[in-house]
Amino acid sequence: MKKFLLSTGILFFIACSGVKKTQEALNSGNYENAIYKALDNLVENKTKKGNQPYVLLLEEAFKKNTERELKEIAFLQKSGNPADFEAIYNGYLRLKTIEERIKPLLPLPIHEEQRNAKFKFTDYDAKIIVAKNELSDYLYANAIGLLLNALNKSDYRKSYNDLKYLDEINPNYKDVQNKIQEAHQKGLDYVQVQLVNDTEQIIPTRLEDELLNFNTYGLNNLWTEYHTNPLQNINYDYEMNVVFKNISISPEQVKERQITKEKQVVDGFTYAVDTNGNQVKDSLGNKIKVDKFKTIKADYYQFTQFKAVQVAGIVSFNDLKTQQQINSYPLASEFVFEHIYAKYDGDKLALDNDLISFLGLAAVPFPSNETMVYDAGEDLKARLKSIVSRQQFR
C-alpha cells in the first residue's frame, strides 16, 4: 500500500511539474513552447482527467500565438523590406505547422465547462505560396548579384548558401542548380601540396605516394580542395609544404643479458621419522610421506634486436596571393623495431613462464632503412591528417 501511495505521489508531482512549466512558458510569452509542451502530453492520452489543464493551456497559447504571429507578419509586410520575406514565410509555416499538430487531437473536451476547446483555424496555403515566391525571387536576385559582383570568395560562398536554401524551399526554380555549381566552383580554395626532402635519406616512393594521397584522408571539404598534382587551369590560393628536415636511423643493435635461475623441485619422497628414528604413522596406521627436494639451475640468455628511426619535419601553409606564411606545424614520428629471442643451458624447469615464451623464437633479419622509414609513415599520415584538419583558411 505504501509503495502504491509513493508511486501515485511521484506521478502526481511529475504531472503538476509539467503543467507548471507549461504555464510558465505561457506566462513568459513563449507561446510556441507552451503549445508543444501541452501537445506532447495530450498526444499520450487526451482524455486523461489529469491532462485537462493542458487543454486549457493549449487553447490559450494557440490564440495568443496566432494573434502575435499575424500581427508581426502584418508589420513586416507594411515595412516593405525584401529582407523580411524570409521571416514572413517562416511565420506562416509555423502557424500552419501548429494547426496540423492540433487537428488530429480534436475534439478536445473541457469537462468542467462542458464544451470543446476552441481553435480558429485558417488555410494559410495561399499565403505561404505567395510568401515563398517573394522570398524565392529575393534570394535569387541577391545570390545572382553576389555571383556577378563578388569581391572575394566569401561573397561566392554567401551566394552558394542563398541558392542552396532557395533550392530547398523551392526546388527546380529557374537555373538554380547551375548557379549553385558555379558559386561553389568560384568559392573554392585550391591548395597546392608539395613534399620536400631536405634530409640525406631516401624517402620510399610508396610513402611519398601515400602521404600525398589526400583522397584517403577524407580532408577535402565543401570549400577546400588539395591538389598534389597541380592543374594548369587553376589559380591556386594556398600552398602546403611538407618538408622533411631530418631522418635519423640508429645502427642495428643486439643487446644480450644473462640470468641464472634456480628453483627447488620435488625429487621423490621419504618416510617421516621421530627423534628416535622410528617411522611416524597417521591415525589410520599409514606411514607418513615427506617430499624430497632438489635444486635445479639454468642459465638464461636473452637477446634483443633493436633498431629505431626518427623522422622530423615541418608542415607550412602559405598564402600565394600575399606570399605570406599563414601557419606552420612540427611534424615528427618515431618507429622502433624490437625483437626478443632467447636460449638456455641447464634445466628448463628452472625458468619462469615469462622467460620460456621467448625460447621458441630465433633471430630475424633487421628491416632495411627504407622499410623503417616507411613504417614510420603510418604515424606520419595520422599526424599530417590532424594538422590539415585543424587548418582553417578563411
Order of alpha helices (4+ residues) and beta strands (2+ residues): alpha-alpha-alpha-alpha-beta-beta-alpha-alpha-alpha-beta-alpha-beta-beta-beta-beta-beta-alpha-alpha
